[in-house]
Amino acid sequence: MGGPVTAGRSRFSQALAAFDPVSIVASLSDDVTIRIAVHDEPLQGKDTAAFLFGVRTLELTPFELSGEIVEGDTSVVWFKTSLRGQRAEGLNVVTCQSDGLVGELAVFFRPLAALTLIAEVIGGHMERQFGPRKVPP
């Protein structure tokens, strides 16, 4: 088997591998939809994405891109990172539009201990930025 991947194939994964939030956000459409494991509702828009990727680069160690599979307009990008000493593996499912910009992004993390810590830390940033999460009655 080969060693770690140093650069991705898609514009998004190349920016992710470089751990560059400006380039990551530049690879997204203005109305990108983001689904993250620590938030029930999809998040919308480039401004929200800029905030989230800014928090990710602030709180997580640089990503080690592990691989990428590209099939048509969809790619799966997996990576390793850590948060406050807790190792984590992540997976992004990325759907690009005809212009090559990311239109939809789903983000997953494992193991459960890492996901719980990410939910606590990233969730705290989100609450400060967007207000408390609304819980249905």
N, CA, C and O atoms as CSV, one atom per row, in Angstrom:
chain,resi,resn,atom,element,x,y,z
A,1,MET,N,N,0.845,-1.187,0.000
A,1,MET,CA,C,0.000,0.000,0.000
A,1,MET,C,C,0.879,1.235,0.000
A,1,MET,O,O,2.004,1.196,0.499
A,2,GLY,N,N,0.390,2.313,-0.544
A,2,GLY,CA,C,1.147,3.553,-0.617
A,2,GLY,C,C,1.100,4.336,0.675
A,2,GLY,O,O,0.367,3.986,1.600
A,3,GLY,N,N,1.869,5.376,0.733
A,3,GLY,CA,C,1.913,6.244,1.897
A,3,GLY,C,C,0.775,7.253,1.878
A,3,GLY,O,O,-0.146,7.138,1.068
A,4,PRO,N,N,0.833,8.235,2.761
A,4,PRO,CA,C,-0.227,9.229,2.818
A,4,PRO,C,C,-0.315,10.048,1.534
A,4,PRO,O,O,0.681,10.264,0.843
A,5,VAL,N,N,-1.501,10.484,1.242
A,5,VAL,CA,C,-1.737,11.325,0.071
A,5,VAL,C,C,-1.317,12.745,0.433
A,5,VAL,O,O,-1.702,13.247,1.488
A,6,THR,N,N,-0.543,13.393,-0.413
A,6,THR,CA,C,-0.089,14.742,-0.077
A,6,THR,C,C,-0.935,15.828,-0.723
A,6,THR,O,O,-0.958,16.962,-0.243
A,7,ALA,N,N,-1.626,15.499,-1.800
A,7,ALA,CA,C,-2.499,16.476,-2.455
A,7,ALA,C,C,-3.673,15.731,-3.062
A,7,ALA,O,O,-3.515,14.651,-3.631
A,8,GLY,N,N,-4.828,16.311,-2.934
A,8,GLY,CA,C,-6.021,15.676,-3.472
A,8,GLY,C,C,-6.149,15.887,-4.961
A,8,GLY,O,O,-5.350,16.584,-5.587
A,9,ARG,N,N,-7.170,15.269,-5.511
A,9,ARG,CA,C,-7.426,15.377,-6.942
A,9,ARG,C,C,-8.362,16.538,-7.243
A,9,ARG,O,O,-8.206,17.213,-8.260
A,10,SER,N,N,-9.331,16.773,-6.366
A,10,SER,CA,C,-10.283,17.857,-6.601
A,10,SER,C,C,-9.771,19.156,-5.981
A,10,SER,O,O,-8.902,19.151,-5.109
A,11,ARG,N,N,-10.325,20.248,-6.449
A,11,ARG,CA,C,-9.955,21.564,-5.911
A,11,ARG,C,C,-10.212,21.621,-4.399
A,11,ARG,O,O,-9.397,22.145,-3.639
A,12,PHE,N,N,-11.362,21.073,-3.977
A,12,PHE,CA,C,-11.708,21.066,-2.556
A,12,PHE,C,C,-10.691,20.256,-1.750
A,12,PHE,O,O,-10.203,20.734,-0.726
A,13,SER,N,N,-10.365,19.046,-2.191
A,13,SER,CA,C,-9.451,18.211,-1.406
A,13,SER,C,C,-8.030,18.766,-1.414
A,13,SER,O,O,-7.298,18.586,-0.441
A,14,GLN,N,N,-7.627,19.433,-2.484
A,14,GLN,CA,C,-6.312,20.077,-2.495
A,14,GLN,C,C,-6.253,21.174,-1.436
A,14,GLN,O,O,-5.254,21.315,-0.731
A,15,ALA,N,N,-7.343,21.958,-1.331
A,15,ALA,CA,C,-7.394,23.018,-0.317
A,15,ALA,C,C,-7.439,22.420,1.084
A,15,ALA,O,O,-6.828,22.955,2.009
A,16,LEU,N,N,-8.162,21.313,1.242
A,16,LEU,CA,C,-8.242,20.641,2.527
A,16,LEU,C,C,-6.876,20.120,2.941
A,16,LEU,O,O,-6.470,20.276,4.093
A,17,ALA,N,N,-6.166,19.501,2.004
A,17,ALA,CA,C,-4.830,18.980,2.285
A,17,ALA,C,C,-3.866,20.101,2.674
A,17,ALA,O,O,-2.981,19.903,3.506
A,18,ALA,N,N,-4.041,21.277,2.071
A,18,ALA,CA,C,-3.201,22.433,2.402
A,18,ALA,C,C,-3.626,23.087,3.713
A,18,ALA,O,O,-2.927,23.956,4.234
A,19,PHE,N,N,-4.799,22.659,4.254
A,19,PHE,CA,C,-5.346,23.198,5.494
A,19,PHE,C,C,-5.504,24.719,5.393
A,19,PHE,O,O,-5.159,25.467,6.308
A,20,ASP,N,N,-6.038,25.141,4.246
A,20,ASP,CA,C,-6.162,26.558,3.917
A,20,ASP,C,C,-7.639,26.940,3.837
A,20,ASP,O,O,-8.286,26.674,2.824
A,21,PRO,N,N,-8.188,27.564,4.894
A,21,PRO,CA,C,-9.619,27.865,4.902
A,21,PRO,C,C,-10.053,28.808,3.783
A,21,PRO,O,O,-11.180,28.696,3.301
A,22,VAL,N,N,-9.200,29.726,3.359
A,22,VAL,CA,C,-9.557,30.645,2.273
A,22,VAL,C,C,-9.744,29.864,0.971
A,22,VAL,O,O,-10.718,30.084,0.251
A,23,SER,N,N,-8.818,28.954,0.666
A,23,SER,CA,C,-8.934,28.137,-0.543
A,23,SER,C,C,-10.096,27.149,-0.452
A,23,SER,O,O,-10.762,26.876,-1.451
A,24,ILE,N,N,-10.339,26.612,0.752
A,24,ILE,CA,C,-11.474,25.706,0.935
A,24,ILE,C,C,-12.763,26.448,0.593
A,24,ILE,O,O,-13.575,25.956,-0.190
A,25,VAL,N,N,-12.950,27.617,1.171
A,25,VAL,CA,C,-14.170,28.394,0.948
A,25,VAL,C,C,-14.276,28.812,-0.519
A,25,VAL,O,O,-15.378,28.850,-1.068
A,26,ALA,N,N,-13.153,29.125,-1.159
A,26,ALA,CA,C,-13.175,29.508,-2.575
A,26,ALA,C,C,-13.632,28.355,-3.467
A,26,ALA,O,O,-14.092,28.585,-4.586
A,27,SER,N,N,-13.510,27.118,-2.985
A,27,SER,CA,C,-13.932,25.963,-3.782
A,27,SER,C,C,-15.427,25.662,-3.632
A,27,SER,O,O,-15.939,24.733,-4.257
A,28,LEU,N,N,-16.129,26.449,-2.798
A,28,LEU,CA,C,-17.551,26.221,-2.516
A,28,LEU,C,C,-18.439,27.182,-3.300
A,28,LEU,O,O,-18.042,28.313,-3.582
A,29,SER,N,N,-19.637,26.730,-3.649
A,29,SER,CA,C,-20.610,27.619,-4.284
A,29,SER,C,C,-21.154,28.591,-3.234
A,29,SER,O,O,-21.081,28.316,-2.036
A,30,ASP,N,N,-21.692,29.709,-3.674
A,30,ASP,CA,C,-22.243,30.710,-2.743
A,30,ASP,C,C,-23.362,30.140,-1.887
A,30,ASP,O,O,-23.525,30.537,-0.733
A,31,ASP,N,N,-24.141,29.206,-2.448
A,31,ASP,CA,C,-25.278,28.644,-1.716
A,31,ASP,C,C,-25.027,27.199,-1.279
A,31,ASP,O,O,-25.962,26.403,-1.201
A,32,VAL,N,N,-23.771,26.864,-0.995
A,32,VAL,CA,C,-23.399,25.512,-0.587
A,32,VAL,C,C,-24.268,25.041,0.580
A,32,VAL,O,O,-24.619,25.825,1.462
A,33,THR,N,N,-24.607,23.757,0.573
A,33,THR,CA,C,-25.311,23.119,1.679
A,33,THR,C,C,-24.317,22.221,2.398
A,33,THR,O,O,-23.653,21.389,1.779
A,34,ILE,N,N,-24.220,22.399,3.722
A,34,ILE,CA,C,-23.275,21.622,4.519
A,34,ILE,C,C,-24.057,20.844,5.571
A,34,ILE,O,O,-24.868,21.403,6.311
A,35,ARG,N,N,-23.795,19.554,5.617
A,35,ARG,CA,C,-24.395,18.691,6.631
A,35,ARG,C,C,-23.251,18.187,7.511
A,35,ARG,O,O,-22.315,17.546,7.035
A,36,ILE,N,N,-23.351,18.492,8.803
A,36,ILE,CA,C,-22.305,18.056,9.720
A,36,ILE,C,C,-22.918,17.217,10.828
A,36,ILE,O,O,-24.066,17.417,11.225
A,37,ALA,N,N,-22.136,16.286,11.309
A,37,ALA,CA,C,-22.622,15.324,12.295
A,37,ALA,C,C,-23.028,15.971,13.611
A,37,ALA,O,O,-23.781,15.373,14.379
A,38,VAL,N,N,-22.551,17.169,13.887
A,38,VAL,CA,C,-22.832,17.785,15.184
A,38,VAL,C,C,-23.975,18.795,15.123
A,38,VAL,O,O,-24.187,19.556,16.067
A,39,HIS,N,N,-24.713,18.800,14.008
A,39,HIS,CA,C,-25.825,19.738,13.857
A,39,HIS,C,C,-26.930,19.044,13.068
A,39,HIS,O,O,-26.664,18.454,12.020
A,40,ASP,N,N,-28.162,19.106,13.556
A,40,ASP,CA,C,-29.251,18.349,12.945
A,40,ASP,C,C,-29.688,18.898,11.594
A,40,ASP,O,O,-29.977,18.124,10.682
A,41,GLU,N,N,-29.743,20.193,11.451
A,41,GLU,CA,C,-30.230,20.813,10.219
A,41,GLU,C,C,-29.071,21.145,9.283
A,41,GLU,O,O,-27.979,21.477,9.745
A,42,PRO,N,N,-29.299,21.060,7.975
A,42,PRO,CA,C,-28.252,21.481,7.036
A,42,PRO,C,C,-27.944,22.965,7.206
A,42,PRO,O,O,-28.831,23.764,7.509
A,43,LEU,N,N,-26.699,23.315,7.011
A,43,LEU,CA,C,-26.260,24.705,7.074
A,43,LEU,C,C,-26.107,25.204,5.648
A,43,LEU,O,O,-25.747,24.437,4.755
A,44,GLN,N,N,-26.375,26.476,5.429
A,44,GLN,CA,C,-26.399,27.037,4.079
A,44,GLN,C,C,-25.445,28.210,3.936
A,44,GLN,O,O,-25.282,29.012,4.856
A,45,GLY,N,N,-24.824,28.299,2.784
A,45,GLY,CA,C,-24.114,29.493,2.372
A,45,GLY,C,C,-22.637,29.528,2.671
A,45,GLY,O,O,-22.134,28.887,3.593
A,46,LYS,N,N,-21.970,30.305,1.848
A,46,LYS,CA,C,-20.519,30.460,1.929
A,46,LYS,C,C,-20.073,31.160,3.213
A,46,LYS,O,O,-19.020,30.830,3.758
A,47,ASP,N,N,-20.859,32.119,3.703
A,47,ASP,CA,C,-20.479,32.805,4.941
A,47,ASP,C,C,-20.450,31.836,6.120
A,47,ASP,O,O,-19.538,31.869,6.946
A,48,THR,N,N,-21.460,30.977,6.184
A,48,THR,CA,C,-21.499,29.960,7.241
A,48,THR,C,C,-20.324,29.010,7.078
A,48,THR,O,O,-19.681,28.640,8.060
A,49,ALA,N,N,-20.041,28.613,5.846
A,49,ALA,CA,C,-18.918,27.717,5.575
A,49,ALA,C,C,-17.596,28.353,5.983
A,49,ALA,O,O,-16.733,27.686,6.554
A,50,ALA,N,N,-17.437,29.638,5.693
A,50,ALA,CA,C,-16.199,30.339,6.075
A,50,ALA,C,C,-16.019,30.295,7.584
A,50,ALA,O,O,-14.912,30.067,8.070
A,51,PHE,N,N,-17.087,30.510,8.320
A,51,PHE,CA,C,-17.016,30.428,9.777
A,51,PHE,C,C,-16.611,29.022,10.213
A,51,PHE,O,O,-15.693,28.859,11.017
A,52,LEU,N,N,-17.297,28.007,9.682
A,52,LEU,CA,C,-17.037,26.624,10.098
A,52,LEU,C,C,-15.614,26.182,9.771
A,52,LEU,O,O,-14.956,25.560,10.605
A,53,PHE,N,N,-15.128,26.495,8.567
A,53,PHE,CA,C,-13.770,26.089,8.220
A,53,PHE,C,C,-12.732,26.912,8.976
A,53,PHE,O,O,-11.629,26.425,9.224
A,54,GLY,N,N,-13.059,28.141,9.344
A,54,GLY,CA,C,-12.179,28.911,10.209
A,54,GLY,C,C,-12.048,28.269,11.575
A,54,GLY,O,O,-10.950,28.192,12.127
A,55,VAL,N,N,-13.166,27.805,12.125
A,55,VAL,CA,C,-13.156,27.114,13.419
A,55,VAL,C,C,-12.386,25.808,13.297
A,55,VAL,O,O,-11.601,25.460,14.179
A,56,ARG,N,N,-12.611,25.078,12.192
A,56,ARG,CA,C,-11.899,23.806,12.013
A,56,ARG,C,C,-10.389,24.013,12.011
A,56,ARG,O,O,-9.659,23.237,12.627
A,57,THR,N,N,-9.913,25.049,11.325
A,57,THR,CA,C,-8.466,25.257,11.278
A,57,THR,C,C,-7.933,25.820,12.592
A,57,THR,O,O,-6.749,25.677,12.894
A,58,LEU,N,N,-8.795,26.455,13.366
A,58,LEU,CA,C,-8.403,26.954,14.677
A,58,LEU,C,C,-8.301,25.817,15.687
A,58,LEU,O,O,-7.363,25.782,16.485
A,59,GLU,N,N,-9.247,24.894,15.663
A,59,GLU,CA,C,-9.365,23.867,16.695
A,59,GLU,C,C,-8.715,22.529,16.338
A,59,GLU,O,O,-8.235,21.829,17.230
A,60,LEU,N,N,-8.689,22.162,15.065
A,60,LEU,CA,C,-8.153,20.859,14.667
A,60,LEU,C,C,-6.711,21.001,14.210
A,60,LEU,O,O,-6.302,22.053,13.719
A,61,THR,N,N,-5.944,19.923,14.377
A,61,THR,CA,C,-4.591,19.932,13.828
A,61,THR,C,C,-4.699,19.826,12.315
A,61,THR,O,O,-5.738,19.408,11.804
A,62,PRO,N,N,-3.648,20.195,11.585
A,62,PRO,CA,C,-3.730,20.073,10.124
A,62,PRO,C,C,-4.151,18.668,9.701
A,62,PRO,O,O,-3.766,17.673,10.315
A,63,PHE,N,N,-4.945,18.612,8.644
A,63,PHE,CA,C,-5.449,17.349,8.132
A,63,PHE,C,C,-4.337,16.576,7.437
A,63,PHE,O,O,-3.496,17.156,6.751
A,64,GLU,N,N,-4.346,15.272,7.622
A,64,GLU,CA,C,-3.514,14.359,6.841
A,64,GLU,C,C,-4.475,13.712,5.861
A,64,GLU,O,O,-5.253,12.839,6.245
A,65,LEU,N,N,-4.433,14.120,4.620
A,65,LEU,CA,C,-5.318,13.567,3.613
A,65,LEU,C,C,-4.952,12.101,3.398
A,65,LEU,O,O,-3.812,11.782,3.060
A,66,SER,N,N,-5.915,11.221,3.594
A,66,SER,CA,C,-5.672,9.781,3.459
A,66,SER,C,C,-6.021,9.262,2.081
A,66,SER,O,O,-5.382,8.330,1.593
A,67,GLY,N,N,-7.022,9.845,1.443
A,67,GLY,CA,C,-7.400,9.379,0.121
A,67,GLY,C,C,-8.596,10.115,-0.420
A,67,GLY,O,O,-9.261,10.874,0.284
A,68,GLU,N,N,-8.854,9.874,-1.686
A,68,GLU,CA,C,-9.992,10.498,-2.345
A,68,GLU,C,C,-10.444,9.595,-3.485
A,68,GLU,O,O,-9.635,9.082,-4.258
A,69,ILE,N,N,-11.740,9.419,-3.567
A,69,ILE,CA,C,-12.343,8.695,-4.677
A,69,ILE,C,C,-13.250,9.683,-5.395
A,69,ILE,O,O,-14.103,10.318,-4.775
A,70,VAL,N,N,-13.065,9.809,-6.695
A,70,VAL,CA,C,-13.878,10.722,-7.493
A,70,VAL,C,C,-14.660,9.888,-8.503
A,70,VAL,O,O,-14.094,9.083,-9.242
A,71,GLU,N,N,-15.964,10.101,-8.514
A,71,GLU,CA,C,-16.844,9.413,-9.462
A,71,GLU,C,C,-17.837,10.439,-9.972
A,71,GLU,O,O,-18.758,10.827,-9.251
A,72,GLY,N,N,-17.659,10.882,-11.204
A,72,GLY,CA,C,-18.551,11.889,-11.771
A,72,GLY,C,C,-18.439,13.195,-10.999
A,72,GLY,O,O,-17.344,13.733,-10.833
A,73,ASP,N,N,-19.582,13.705,-10.525
A,73,ASP,CA,C,-19.587,14.972,-9.790
A,73,ASP,C,C,-19.486,14.787,-8.284
A,73,ASP,O,O,-19.614,15.753,-7.531
A,74,THR,N,N,-19.255,13.542,-7.833
A,74,THR,CA,C,-19.184,13.257,-6.402
A,74,THR,C,C,-17.808,12.714,-6.049
A,74,THR,O,O,-17.222,11.930,-6.795
A,75,SER,N,N,-17.303,13.147,-4.895
A,75,SER,CA,C,-16.052,12.584,-4.397
A,75,SER,C,C,-16.205,12.289,-2.908
A,75,SER,O,O,-17.012,12.900,-2.208
A,76,VAL,N,N,-15.410,11.343,-2.458
A,76,VAL,CA,C,-15.322,11.011,-1.043
A,76,VAL,C,C,-13.873,11.260,-0.653
A,76,VAL,O,O,-12.951,10.709,-1.254
A,77,VAL,N,N,-13.688,12.089,0.352
A,77,VAL,CA,C,-12.356,12.471,0.807
A,77,VAL,C,C,-12.233,12.043,2.264
A,77,VAL,O,O,-13.059,12.423,3.094
A,78,TRP,N,N,-11.216,11.261,2.578
A,78,TRP,CA,C,-11.033,10.890,3.972
A,78,TRP,C,C,-9.691,11.390,4.460
A,78,TRP,O,O,-8.729,11.522,3.703
A,79,PHE,N,N,-9.662,11.669,5.783
A,79,PHE,CA,C,-8.500,12.329,6.362
A,79,PHE,C,C,-8.363,11.972,7.831
A,79,PHE,O,O,-9.275,11.413,8.440
A,80,LYS,N,N,-7.205,12.306,8.389
A,80,LYS,CA,C,-6.944,12.158,9.827
A,80,LYS,C,C,-6.637,13.539,10.372
A,80,LYS,O,O,-6.083,14.387,9.672
A,81,THR,N,N,-7.001,13.758,11.630
A,81,THR,CA,C,-6.743,15.015,12.312
A,81,THR,C,C,-6.789,14.733,13.811
A,81,THR,O,O,-6.913,13.577,14.215
A,82,SER,N,N,-6.691,15.752,14.624
A,82,SER,CA,C,-6.902,15.586,16.062
A,82,SER,C,C,-7.426,16.895,16.633
A,82,SER,O,O,-7.252,17.972,16.062
A,83,LEU,N,N,-8.066,16.757,17.767
A,83,LEU,CA,C,-8.623,17.890,18.499
A,83,LEU,C,C,-8.250,17.709,19.957
A,83,LEU,O,O,-8.669,16.754,20.610
A,84,ARG,N,N,-7.453,18.644,20.454
A,84,ARG,CA,C,-7.043,18.617,21.861
A,84,ARG,C,C,-6.487,17.253,22.277
A,84,ARG,O,O,-6.800,16.735,23.349
A,85,GLY,N,N,-5.657,16.691,21.402
A,85,GLY,CA,C,-5.005,15.417,21.687
A,85,GLY,C,C,-5.815,14.191,21.319
A,85,GLY,O,O,-5.278,13.084,21.347
A,86,GLN,N,N,-7.065,14.339,20.981
A,86,GLN,CA,C,-7.920,13.208,20.590
A,86,GLN,C,C,-7.814,13.003,19.080
A,86,GLN,O,O,-8.213,13.867,18.299
A,87,ARG,N,N,-7.274,11.856,18.677
A,87,ARG,CA,C,-7.163,11.550,17.251
A,87,ARG,C,C,-8.547,11.332,16.657
A,87,ARG,O,O,-9.437,10.801,17.321
A,88,ALA,N,N,-8.726,11.739,15.416
A,88,ALA,CA,C,-10.002,11.578,14.731
A,88,ALA,C,C,-9.752,11.246,13.270
A,88,ALA,O,O,-8.751,11.648,12.678
A,89,GLU,N,N,-10.684,10.506,12.715
A,89,GLU,CA,C,-10.719,10.261,11.289
A,89,GLU,C,C,-11.971,10.925,10.758
A,89,GLU,O,O,-13.028,10.869,11.387
A,90,GLY,N,N,-11.855,11.548,9.608
A,90,GLY,CA,C,-12.993,12.230,9.022
A,90,GLY,C,C,-13.230,11.791,7.599
A,90,GLY,O,O,-12.352,11.253,6.925
A,91,LEU,N,N,-14.443,12.040,7.170
A,91,LEU,CA,C,-14.850,11.694,5.821
A,91,LEU,C,C,-15.747,12.804,5.306
A,91,LEU,O,O,-16.699,13.202,5.977
A,92,ASN,N,N,-15.447,13.302,4.122
A,92,ASN,CA,C,-16.285,14.298,3.463
A,92,ASN,C,C,-16.869,13.677,2.201
A,92,ASN,O,O,-16.150,13.090,1.392
A,93,VAL,N,N,-18.179,13.815,2.047
A,93,VAL,CA,C,-18.835,13.436,0.801
A,93,VAL,C,C,-19.146,14.746,0.095
A,93,VAL,O,O,-19.902,15.570,0.609
A,94,VAL,N,N,-18.569,14.937,-1.071
A,94,VAL,CA,C,-18.589,16.215,-1.768
A,94,VAL,C,C,-19.306,16.062,-3.108
A,94,VAL,O,O,-18.974,15.179,-3.899
A,95,THR,N,N,-20.283,16.920,-3.356
A,95,THR,CA,C,-20.967,16.935,-4.644
A,95,THR,C,C,-20.701,18.278,-5.310
A,95,THR,O,O,-21.010,19.331,-4.752
A,96,CYS,N,N,-20.126,18.232,-6.502
A,96,CYS,CA,C,-19.804,19.453,-7.233
A,96,CYS,C,C,-20.894,19.782,-8.249
A,96,CYS,O,O,-21.580,18.898,-8.763
A,97,GLN,N,N,-21.029,21.042,-8.515
A,97,GLN,CA,C,-21.942,21.539,-9.545
A,97,GLN,C,C,-21.228,21.512,-10.893
A,97,GLN,O,O,-20.046,21.178,-10.969
A,98,SER,N,N,-21.946,21.864,-11.949
A,98,SER,CA,C,-21.360,21.845,-13.289
A,98,SER,C,C,-20.185,22.822,-13.431
A,98,SER,O,O,-19.323,22.625,-14.288
A,99,ASP,N,N,-20.143,23.880,-12.594
A,99,ASP,CA,C,-19.039,24.844,-12.648
A,99,ASP,C,C,-17.812,24.390,-11.846
A,99,ASP,O,O,-16.807,25.099,-11.794
A,100,GLY,N,N,-17.897,23.205,-11.222
A,100,GLY,CA,C,-16.775,22.671,-10.460
A,100,GLY,C,C,-16.763,23.068,-8.999
A,100,GLY,O,O,-15.963,22.543,-8.224
A,101,LEU,N,N,-17.638,23.990,-8.604
A,101,LEU,CA,C,-17.706,24.395,-7.205
A,101,LEU,C,C,-18.534,23.388,-6.411
A,101,LEU,O,O,-19.440,22.751,-6.947
A,102,VAL,N,N,-18.212,23.258,-5.137
A,102,VAL,CA,C,-18.920,22.327,-4.261
A,102,VAL,C,C,-20.312,22.882,-3.973
A,102,VAL,O,O,-20.453,24.004,-3.487
A,103,GLY,N,N,-21.334,22.091,-4.276
A,103,GLY,CA,C,-22.719,22.475,-4.003
A,103,GLY,C,C,-23.243,21.866,-2.721
A,103,GLY,O,O,-24.067,22.468,-2.033
A,104,GLU,N,N,-22.761,20.656,-2.393
A,104,GLU,CA,C,-23.162,19.974,-1.169
A,104,GLU,C,C,-21.960,19.293,-0.552
A,104,GLU,O,O,-21.089,18.767,-1.245
A,105,LEU,N,N,-21.934,19.318,0.780
A,105,LEU,CA,C,-20.840,18.732,1.532
A,105,LEU,C,C,-21.405,18.093,2.787
A,105,LEU,O,O,-22.105,18.748,3.559
A,106,ALA,N,N,-21.107,16.820,2.994
A,106,ALA,CA,C,-21.478,16.126,4.224
A,106,ALA,C,C,-20.187,15.741,4.942
A,106,ALA,O,O,-19.266,15.205,4.327
A,107,VAL,N,N,-20.124,16.017,6.249
A,107,VAL,CA,C,-18.910,15.814,7.029
A,107,VAL,C,C,-19.193,14.815,8.152
A,107,VAL,O,O,-20.149,14.972,8.911
A,108,PHE,N,N,-18.353,13.792,8.244
A,108,PHE,CA,C,-18.497,12.756,9.273
A,108,PHE,C,C,-17.177,12.599,10.017
A,108,PHE,O,O,-16.108,12.799,9.441
A,109,PHE,N,N,-17.250,12.235,11.312
A,109,PHE,CA,C,-16.057,11.965,12.118
A,109,PHE,C,C,-16.248,10.684,12.910
A,109,PHE,O,O,-17.373,10.276,13.198
A,110,ARG,N,N,-15.147,10.065,13.254
A,110,ARG,CA,C,-15.120,8.927,14.142
A,110,ARG,C,C,-13.804,8.966,14.894
A,110,ARG,O,O,-12.931,9.700,14.432
A,111,PRO,N,N,-13.554,8.287,15.969
A,111,PRO,CA,C,-14.487,7.476,16.741
A,111,PRO,C,C,-15.447,8.341,17.555
A,111,PRO,O,O,-15.384,9.570,17.516
A,112,LEU,N,N,-16.326,7.683,18.282
A,112,LEU,CA,C,-17.354,8.381,19.036
A,112,LEU,C,C,-16.755,9.386,20.016
A,112,LEU,O,O,-17.299,10.478,20.180
A,113,ALA,N,N,-15.650,9.042,20.668
A,113,ALA,CA,C,-15.025,9.974,21.617
A,113,ALA,C,C,-14.600,11.257,20.903
A,113,ALA,O,O,-14.766,12.350,21.445
A,114,ALA,N,N,-14.061,11.133,19.706
A,114,ALA,CA,C,-13.660,12.314,18.929
A,114,ALA,C,C,-14.877,13.099,18.482
A,114,ALA,O,O,-14.885,14.328,18.556
A,115,LEU,N,N,-15.913,12.399,18.015
A,115,LEU,CA,C,-17.133,13.068,17.581
A,115,LEU,C,C,-17.767,13.834,18.737
A,115,LEU,O,O,-18.249,14.951,18.549
A,116,THR,N,N,-17.770,13.241,19.931
A,116,THR,CA,C,-18.330,13.900,21.109
A,116,THR,C,C,-17.551,15.172,21.437
A,116,THR,O,O,-18.152,16.206,21.728
A,117,LEU,N,N,-16.228,15.105,21.392
A,117,LEU,CA,C,-15.401,16.281,21.667
A,117,LEU,C,C,-15.591,17.341,20.580
A,117,LEU,O,O,-15.678,18.532,20.882
A,118,ILE,N,N,-15.654,16.918,19.338
A,118,ILE,CA,C,-15.887,17.860,18.238
A,118,ILE,C,C,-17.235,18.543,18.417
A,118,ILE,O,O,-17.350,19.754,18.225
A,119,ALA,N,N,-18.261,17.768,18.787
A,119,ALA,CA,C,-19.593,18.346,19.015
A,119,ALA,C,C,-19.539,19.386,20.126
A,119,ALA,O,O,-20.166,20.440,20.021
A,120,GLU,N,N,-18.807,19.101,21.170
A,120,GLU,CA,C,-18.690,20.043,22.291
A,120,GLU,C,C,-17.961,21.316,21.880
A,120,GLU,O,O,-18.443,22.420,22.133
A,121,VAL,N,N,-16.813,21.166,21.255
A,121,VAL,CA,C,-15.965,22.314,20.923
A,121,VAL,C,C,-16.550,23.107,19.748
A,121,VAL,O,O,-16.768,24.313,19.862
A,122,ILE,N,N,-16.804,22.434,18.623
A,122,ILE,CA,C,-17.337,23.115,17.438
A,122,ILE,C,C,-18.757,23.615,17.734
A,122,ILE,O,O,-19.130,24.721,17.343
A,123,GLY,N,N,-19.534,22.788,18.426
A,123,GLY,CA,C,-20.889,23.197,18.812
A,123,GLY,C,C,-20.882,24.459,19.656
A,123,GLY,O,O,-21.758,25.310,19.498
A,124,GLY,N,N,-19.915,24.596,20.547
A,124,GLY,CA,C,-19.789,25.808,21.356
A,124,GLY,C,C,-19.523,27.037,20.498
A,124,GLY,O,O,-20.104,28.099,20.723
A,125,HIS,N,N,-18.652,26.889,19.524
A,125,HIS,CA,C,-18.381,27.999,18.595
A,125,HIS,C,C,-19.641,28.362,17.812
A,125,HIS,O,O,-19.946,29.538,17.613
A,126,MET,N,N,-20.374,27.323,17.367
A,126,MET,CA,C,-21.585,27.563,16.589
A,126,MET,C,C,-22.645,28.274,17.433
A,126,MET,O,O,-23.329,29.175,16.948
A,127,GLU,N,N,-22.773,27.875,18.670
A,127,GLU,CA,C,-23.763,28.516,19.538
A,127,GLU,C,C,-23.411,29.983,19.773
A,127,GLU,O,O,-24.290,30.844,19.777
A,128,ARG,N,N,-22.124,30.262,19.970
A,128,ARG,CA,C,-21.712,31.665,20.159
A,128,ARG,C,C,-21.956,32.486,18.889
A,128,ARG,O,O,-22.313,33.661,18.972
A,129,GLN,N,N,-21.768,31.879,17.724
A,129,GLN,CA,C,-21.933,32.582,16.456
A,129,GLN,C,C,-23.399,32.706,16.038
A,129,GLN,O,O,-23.838,33.767,15.596
A,130,PHE,N,N,-24.150,31.612,16.180
A,130,PHE,CA,C,-25.498,31.551,15.625
A,130,PHE,C,C,-26.611,31.538,16.671
A,130,PHE,O,O,-27.792,31.565,16.324
A,131,GLY,N,N,-26.237,31.496,17.945
A,131,GLY,CA,C,-27.246,31.417,19.007
A,131,GLY,C,C,-27.551,29.977,19.359
A,131,GLY,O,O,-27.113,29.056,18.670
A,132,PRO,N,N,-28.309,29.780,20.441
A,132,PRO,CA,C,-28.613,28.413,20.874
A,132,PRO,C,C,-29.425,27.650,19.832
A,132,PRO,O,O,-30.233,28.221,19.099
A,133,ARG,N,N,-29.187,26.377,19.794
A,133,ARG,CA,C,-29.910,25.505,18.880
A,133,ARG,C,C,-31.372,25.448,19.273
A,133,ARG,O,O,-31.704,25.329,20.452
A,134,LYS,N,N,-32.230,25.531,18.297
A,134,LYS,CA,C,-33.659,25.466,18.566
A,134,LYS,C,C,-34.087,24.003,18.617
A,134,LYS,O,O,-33.887,23.245,17.667
A,135,VAL,N,N,-34.675,23.630,19.735
A,135,VAL,CA,C,-35.132,22.250,19.918
A,135,VAL,C,C,-36.648,22.235,19.698
A,135,VAL,O,O,-37.373,23.001,20.333
A,136,PRO,N,N,-37.130,21.364,18.798
A,136,PRO,CA,C,-38.587,21.337,18.557
A,136,PRO,C,C,-39.336,20.904,19.823
A,136,PRO,O,O,-38.807,20.142,20.632
A,137,PRO,N,N,-40.584,21.402,19.990
A,137,PRO,CA,C,-41.348,21.036,21.195
A,137,PRO,C,C,-41.742,19.590,21.197
A,137,PRO,O,O,-42.386,19.127,22.138
